[in-house]
């Protein structure tokens, strides 16, 4: 191959490589952010630590629950914050 052809091929490869890197760099400014939530009229907020909980109740037979039977109690808590109950006069 001639020296002139080698330079032409090299120049073409460099140009294509740079174009590809610019196209990739231009796409870095895009993304997706999704917000979920709701506006509520409540006197308190639930703390983030207690929003989603699973309380395991175990297993108990239906025969044990007949005639007012009970299962074992399980402890759990729901944390509240930023509570504003207002004055008793405003609730009349």
N, C-alpha and C positions, 0 to 999 in steps of 0.2 A: 504494500500500500504506500501511496505517496504521503509525504509529510503534510501536504495541504489537506488531503482527505482526513488524515488523523486529527488535525486541528479542527476541522469542520465537525467531525463526529464528537470530539471532546467538547466543543462549544455547545453543540446541541444537547448533549447529556447534562452539562452544567445548567443550561437554561431550563430543561425539563425538571431537573432536580430542585432547582430554586422555586419554580412555579408550584411544584407539589408541596414544598415546605411552606410557602406563603398561603396556599389554600388550606393546609392543616392549621396553621397559626390563626387564620381568620376565623375558624370555627371555634376557637377556645373561648370566645366571649359569650357563647350561648349555653343555656342550661334550663332546667325546669325546677320550679319551686311550687309546692302544693301546700296550701293552708287549709286546715279544716277547723271547725269550731262553730259555736252558736252564741248568740246574745241572749242572756237570761236575766230575769229580775229575781235574784235570790239574795238573801241577807248575808250569805257567806260563800266562800270558795272552798272547794275540797283541795287539800294539799296534794301536790303532785305524787307524793309517795303512796297515797291511799286511793288514787283515782281508779285504777284497775287492780282488782284483787280476786283471788280464788280462795274460797274457804272450803277445805276438804271436809266432807261430812262422813266419810267412811261408808261402810255397808251395814245395813240393818234389815232384818227380814220383815216382811209385811205382817207376819203373825205377831211380832214383837210390838208393832204399832197399833194393833187392834185394841179396841176398848180403852182408848186414851193412853196407850203406851207412848213412851218418849225415847228419843235417841240421846246419846251423850252430848252435852253442850260443847260448843267450840267457841273459843275467844277470837274476836277480830275487832278492829277499830277503824273508824273513819275520822281522819284529821280535818279540822276546819280552820280557816284562816281568814283574815280581813273581814271579820263579821261586823255588821252594822245593823243593829236592831231598832234604832230610833228610840224616841221617847214614848212612854205609855200614852201620852195625850194624842200623839199622831196616829195611834192605832184605833181610835174610837170612831 
